[in-house]
Amino acid sequence: MHFFIPDYQRGYRWSAKQVTELLEDIDAFEPSNSASIYCIQPLVVKNRNASSVDDGKNAVWEVIDGQQRLTTIHILLNAIHLPRYYDLEYQTRQDSQYFLVSIEPTKRGDNIDYFHIVQAKEIIDRWLENRDIEHFKEKLLNHVKFIWYKTDEENPITVFTRMNIGKIALTNAELIKALIMNALDIPKKSFSSMGWHRKYS
């Protein structure tokens, strides 16, 4: 898949605390069966090929929310030597797309994005030491999912603005889902086991 990070987004800025919290949350999740999933906070996207109905691998997804998480997972895949399942293209710093593929610590001072990318990679490398990497890989590939939220809003900046001032409107589907979950009386701890207990910015 191909994701496009527009210029209204800030660069990659996750701190050591945020990277570590994501790793610890994934690590703490133990699937009870093959269908168990850990849900990362929503990835809000828009298909940039407005005239296309193709939502498959040829689509280019503009990331409205979730680029910090998306970038961190990309760095994590790099650290544990897994294939690139998606590419990230940055409108403001186009070289960052290639830097993510081959992270060079010696270039950390070239710009602020490189600094944070290198820092995240070093944190992940240290965190992975003395851990069962194969078990972690299996969990990451088979049980960790982004909550996928595709918008058809014509102007993605409008969605970005609404989300960042805390006024995103719920769709009918989201309201129905909330009613069903409420009717099923799903215990609060279930949300924690699905990874919804911590909000990453």
C-alpha positions, 0 to 999 in steps of 0.5 A, spaced: 500 500 500 502 507 498 500 512 503 501 520 502 503 524 508 500 531 506 503 538 507 498 540 513 501 534 517 507 535 522 513 531 521 514 525 525 515 527 532 514 521 536 518 521 543 521 515 546 515 515 551 510 514 545 514 509 541 515 505 548 508 505 550 506 502 543 511 497 543 509 495 551 502 495 549 503 490 543 507 486 547 502 485 553 497 483 548 496 475 548 491 473 543 487 468 546 486 465 539 487 466 532 482 471 531 484 475 537 486 482 535 490 488 538 487 494 535 491 500 534 488 507 534 484 509 527 488 510 521 483 516 517 485 516 510 482 518 503 483 515 496 487 521 492 484 518 486 478 521 487 475 519 480 477 511 481 473 506 485 479 502 486 481 501 493 486 496 492 493 496 492 493 501 486 490 506 491 494 512 494 491 513 501 492 520 503 493 520 511 489 525 515 490 522 522 495 516 524 501 518 521 505 518 527 503 511 528 504 509 521 511 511 521 513 508 527 510 501 525 514 502 519 520 503 523 518 497 527 518 493 521 525 495 518 528 493 525 525 486 525 527 485 518 520 484 515 518 486 508 515 493 507 508 492 507 507 499 505 510 505 503 510 512 506 511 519 501 511 525 504 509 532 501 514 536 504 520 532 505 520 527 499 527 524 501 524 521 508 520 516 504 527 513 502 530 514 509 525 510 512 527 504 507 535 505 510 535 509 516 542 512 517 544 514 524 549 518 521 544 523 518 540 524 524 542 531 524 540 533 517 533 535 519 528 534 525 524 528 522 531 524 521 533 525 528 526 523 530 526 517 526 533 515 528 531 516 535 525 511 534 529 506 531 534 506 536 529 505 542 526 499 538 532 496 537 534 497 544 527 494 546 527 488 542 534 486 545 533 479 549 526 478 547 522 473 543 523 476 536 519 470 533 513 471 537 513 478 537 513 478 529 507 473 529 503 477 533 505 483 529 503 480 523 497 476 525 494 480 530 495 487 530 490 491 526 489 499 525 482 501 525 481 503 518 477 509 517 476 511 510 472 518 508 469 521 502 469 528 504 471 532 498 476 536 503 481 532 507 483 538 511 476 539 513 476 532 516 483 534 519 481 540 522 475 537 525 479 531 528 484 536 531 479 540 535 475 534 538 469 535 534 469 529 529 462 527 527 459 520 528 457 516 522 450 512 522 455 506 522 459 508 528 452 510 532 449 503 530 456 500 532 456 503 539 448 501 540 450 494 539 456 494 543 452 497 549 446 492 548 451 487 548 454 490 555 461 488 553 465 489 559 470 495 559 476 490 560 475 488 553 476 494 550 483 494 554 485 487 551 483 490 544 488 495 545 483 501 545 485 503 552 491 508 550 490 514 545 496 515 541 497 522 538 
